[in-house]
Structure formats: structure tokens, C-alpha cells
Amino acid sequence: MQFENVCIESMAYELPPKVWSSEDIENKLTSLYDRLHLSHGRLELMTGIKNRRFWDKPILPSEASALAGAKVLSKSQINKNDIDLLIHAAVCRDRLEPASASYVHQHLNLSQNTQTFDVSNACLGFLNAMSLAASLIQNKQIKKAMIVAGENGRPLIENTLNILLNPQVDRSSIKPYFANLTIGAGAVAFILSHASLVRRNCPKLLHAIVETDTNHSELCKGDTTPEEGLAMETNSEQLLIAGINVAKRAWNKFKSETRWSESTPDNIICHQVGRTHQRKLYDALNLDLNKDYSTFSSLGNIGSVSLPLTLAMAQNKKVIKSGSHTALLGIGSGISCMMMALLM
């Protein structure tokens, strides 16, 4: 995919107020750790995640998304009545029907002319939504789009803690639930626009490529059940290996599409999983880790929110300079990978 007239007009994010450290989580699992003779500190040591954030009260994904949506509108030069398309792109959603985007539309009081729908693809959903909106803008079907995502991992972690505190749990049965303890919460919103309508310098989308391998779709499975609530099981070791292999093929495709080399990107932002995934990905793609900007140590893995929030935070903190080449490396269980090239 190649884009010539699409820019990210504005970006915004919302961080929940409540901080849960890895130490806090392990303290809640003291009886498990003592029974299985596990050392405290292993969660942060193995993942590099010190903290993650949660909302201090129950919140629906649409409500979290609307918080970020209101912020992005306050930063934007675009009138909210001119938004042609609203996509809610989170893993979490309010319910099966209607689309969570419909609730976000209501919260933000957007125009009746705004098309709304959800896009769901695990942690890659936001980038998928960006490529869809950008294609519609590039082909002059629409002029402006808002993409939002709100994730709340607190119910997942609380349910996981209950599972792990079951006296029947042993060392082998812990493994599928370990990745759950890295999850956090947050929200993000972007407004994409045709470049001709923007009166200031904004990041431009240049290219996007995809690579998919659904042979590994059983390695990470999440669902909601009446008996257990929100639950997820992950084969972390195999998912890492399979994900790296998909990313390697995607990177070769990305270089061919963009004519970039490993040295071209000035900045690189990946999906925020943890320290091991970060290092192994950069090694496999022969990329310079010094060009990485990450948030996983303080925010954990926020699903579809992680990568775009990290980009927005990097821009807000002026880590990324205007005119620089930025690579977005997204991946989601399934497995699906999308890489995007931006000119900031």
C-alpha cells in the first residue's frame, strides 16, 4: 500500500490514574509464590515491565476511547462535524452488538453523517484501522477519519489472579497465564486527513505492508465466559518464535515496498510486549535498538493501544523530530503483522 496524500492531523492519549507495579501483583500472589518456591521480582526481571496502569473505577472501552477522542478533538484544527468516519479499533469492546464505535460517536456528539464501525484484530487493530481509513482518504471516498481505541486489562488481571491462587495450580499450569500479568490499560485517538486540508506540518503516511500466518492462531486465545469472566491463555515461547518469523518476512517485504534499508528509519516504534520480545525482534531484523522508543516498562502491554499511544507520546515529548523517517512495526496474535512508514 502506498499513500501520497494522507496525514495524521492530530494524536492524543489518555492514561489511567491507578498504577499497579509488578511488585504489587506478585504481592497478591504471595501464597502461590511461597507454595511453589518462586522468587519475587521474576515478573519484572523476565519482562522489563515495572508498572502498568488501570482505571480506578469500572469503565467501558467506549468510555475510555471517548476520553482520548475528546482530547484529540481539542488538539485538532478539524471541526468534529466534518469527521466522515469513526473506527473503534480495540481488543476490548462494550458488547457484541452494537459496535462500540456507536457509543463513542454518542459520547463525542459527532455528526449524523459520520460512518461508524469497529475493527478487531488483536493488538494490530489500530494499524489495520489506519490503513483502511488512509485508503479511503487516498481514493477520495472520505476526507477525514477518527480512529480510537480504549483497552481495560484490569478484569483480565483480576481474573488471572483468582485462577493462579487456586491451590491446584502448579508450575506447569502457570505458564499459559503469565502473559496476562503484563497487560495494562489506556486509550488513544488519531485523526487522519487528506493532506490538502491540513494547515500545518503533520506526519504523513507513506507505505504500509501486511504479512499473515494463521497457522499459529491457537498460540494466544482470549475470550469471555460466564463461568470465568475475561480469560486468556498464551504459549509465550512459541508465540515469540512464530511472531519473529512473520516479522522477518514482513520486514523484507517492507524494505522492498519502501526502498528503505535497516539504516533508513530515524525512529522505530513496535508493539509493546516486553524486553525479551523487543531485543529478539531488533536482533532478527538487524535494527539499531538505540532508535527504539518504548513504553512497556511503565505501561505494560495495552493491546491495540500500545503502538499508537507510544507514537503519540514520543511526538508529545518531542522525541521524534519533524522530517524524520519513522517505522511502525505492529504485530498481533493470529498471527498478523503490519508495518508502516511515516514521514514525521
N, C-alpha and C positions, 0 to 999 in steps of 0.2 A: 504494500500500500504506500502510495506517495501522496503527500499533501503539499499544496503550494499557497493556499490562502486561508489557513486555519490557525488561529492563535488561542492561547489560554489568556483570556482577558483579565481574569482575577482568580485568586485562590484563597481559601480560608479554612480554618480547622477549629475544632472545639475539643479541649482536653478535660476529662472528668476530674473532679476535685480530690477524690479519695485515692491515696497512694497505698498500694499493697506491695511490700517488699518480698523478695524470695525468702528472707528470713521469717517474715510474718507467716507465710504459707507453710514453711517447714515446722514452725512452732505449733500450728494447728494439727500437724501430722506427727507430733511427738510420740504418741503411743505406737504408731506404725514404725517409726524410726527406731524406737527402743526395742520393739519386739523382733525386728529383722536386723538389728545391729547396723543400721545405716548411719553414715556420718552426716551431721548437719553442715550445711554450706554446699552440698553437692549440686543443688539446683542452680545456684548462681555460677558455680565453678564450671558446670557442664554446658551451660547456655550463654553465659555472659550477661544474663538478664538480672539486673539488680532490683528494678521496680517495674510495676505496671500500674495503670490507673483504672479506677472504676467509678461509676456514678454513685453518689451517696444515697440514692433512692431508686426505686424501680422506674425504669424508663423504657419506652418502646423505641425500636430502631428509627421509626419515622420522626419521633420527637428529637432524638439525638441528631438526625440528619438535618432537621429543620433549624436547629441551633447553628450548625455550620452554614446552612443555606442563608439564614438571616445575616450572618457575618459577611458572606461573600457578596451579597447584595449591597451591604453598606459600603463595601470597598469598590464596587463596580461603578462604571460610568454608564452602564446599560440599565434602562428602566425595566423593572420586573414585569411590566405588562407586555414587553417585547420579547420575552422568553418563548421560543417556539416549541421547545422540547425539554421535558424534565425526566431524567432517568434516576431511579434509585438502584444502586449497584452493590448493596451489601450482602454478606452471607446471611446475616440476621434479617428477618422481616417480621412485620406485625402479626400477620396471619396468612393463610394460603390465599384468601380472597377477601377484599380486593387487593390490588397492588399497593405496596407500601408507598409508592410514588403518589398515589391519590391522596393519602393523608398528609404527605409533605406539601403537596400542592395546596391543600386546605390550610395548613399551618401558615404558609407563606402568602396566602391570598393571591396566587398567581392568576393570570388571565384565563378566561374560558376558552381561549384559542390555543392554549398550551397543551400539546400532546404529552401524555404521561404513560410510563410503563416501567417495569422492573427488569433488570438484567442480573442474573445469578450465575456465577461461575467460580465458586470458592473464593480464594484470595485474589484471583485475577479479574474479578468482575468489573472493577473500576476502570482498568485499562481497556477491557472489552467495550465498555460503555463509551469511553473516549474515542475509540476507533469508529464505532457506529455513528456517534454524533459528528465526528470530523468528516466522515464520508458523506453524510447528508449535507453538511455545510459546503464541502468541496464541490459537490454536484448540484449546488444551488437549490436543494429541496427545502432547506431551512437556513436561517441566518445566525441564530443564537440558541445555545443549549446550556442547561444547567445539569450537572451531574453531582449527585450527593450519595453519601454512604454513612451509615451510623451503625457501629458494632458495639455490642454489650456482652463481654465474655464472662461477666460475674456469675450468672446462673450456671454456666458450664463448669467453672472452677468450683463453685459451692457443691454442685452435684458430684464432681470428681472427688472432692474431699470426703464426702459421705461414702462413696464407693471404696476409697482407699482405707477408710477407718473400719471397714468390715473385718472382723477377726479372721475370716477365712482367706484374706488376701495374702499371697506370698510374693517372693521376689520376682518370679516369672510373670505373675498376673499384674504386676505394677506397670510393666513396660508399655502396654498399649495406651496407658493413661498419662504417661509422663509429659507428653507434648501439650496436654491440656493445661498444665500448670504454667505454661509460658504465655497464655492468652491474656490480652488486656482489652481495653475499651477506648473508644474515641469516635470522632466524626470529622468528615472533610467534605468540602464542596468546591467545585470548579465551575466557571462559566467559560464556555468555548464560543468563539465568534468568528465570522468572516473577517479577515484582516482589514478589509477596506472600511469597516465600520468602527474600527478602534482608533482612538486619537492619541495613543501613547505607545511607547515601546513595550511589547509584551512577548512572552515566549511563543515561538512558532513550532507547530508540529511539522516535521519533515518526512518521516518514514515510520512505518510500523510493519512488523512481520509476526507470523504465528508459527508455532510448531506444537503438534499434539501427539500424545501416545497414550491411548486409553487402555492399553494392556495392563496399566498399573492403577486402574481406578479403584481397586479394592484396598489400597495401602493406607488410605485415610478416609474414614467414614463417620459422618456426623448426622444425627437425627434427633427428633423429639419423640419421646414415647410417653404414654400415660403413666406407666409404671416408674420410669426412671427420670423423666424430665429431659433436659438437654444433655445429650451424651455424645462423645466422640472417642474413637479408637484409632490409633495411628501406629503403623510399623515404621518408626522413625528412621531406622538404619536403612531399610530397603527404599523408603521414600527419598532419602537423601541421594542414594546411588542412582535411582531412576531419574530423579529430578536433574541431577548434574548431567546425565547423558542427554536428556532432552534439551537442556540449556546449551550444551556444546553444539548440537545440531542447529539450534536456533541462532546461536552466535555466528556460525558460518554463513547462514542464510542472511543474517542482519548485515554482516560485512559486505556481502555481495550486493544487497539492495542499496545500502547507503554509500558504498565505496569508502567506508571508514576502515581504519586498521585498529589494532589494540591501543595504539598511542593517541588516536584521534580524540576520544572523549576527554574533556577537561574535568567533568564530574560524572560520577556513576551512582545511581540510586537503585537498590534492589529491594525485593520484598523482604521484610524484616522478620526473619525467623530466629536467628541466634548466631553466636560466634562461630560455631563449627560450620554451619551452612555458608556463612559469609566467606570464611577463609578457603574452604574447599571449592566454592564457586569461582572465586578470583584466581585460584591456582589453576583450575581446569580451563579457564578461558584466557589465561595468561594476561590478566589485567592487573593494573597497579592499585594495590589496596589503599594507597595514600590518596587516591582520587575518590574514595568512597565517602559518602555521608550517611550515617546510620543513626537510628533512634531506638533500636531494640533494647539497649542496656537500660534505658529509663522508661520505655513504654511497652516493652514486650511485643508480641505478635498481635496486631489488631486486625487480622484478616484483610479484607479488601481495602480497608482504610490505611494500612501501614505505608505502602509505597507512595500514594499521592499526598498523604499527610507529611511524610518525610520530605518530599519535594517542596511542599508549601512552607514547611518550617525552614528548610535550607534557604529558600528565597527570602523569607521574612527576616532571617538572621544575616542576610547578605553574604552567605557562604558561597553562593553561585553568582558570578559576575555577568553583567549584561554582555551579550555577544558570545558567550561560551557555548561549547558543544556538550550536551548532556545526554547520557544514555540511561533509559529506564529499563530495568531487567525484571520483568514480572513473571511469577510462576504460581500456579495453583494446583491443588490436588485434582487428580483426574486422569492423566496429568496434562496440563495445558500451559504453554509458555508464550508470552508476548513481549517483544522488545520494541521500544520506541526511541526515535532520535528527535531531540529538541534543539532548537537554536534559541538560547535564552536572551 
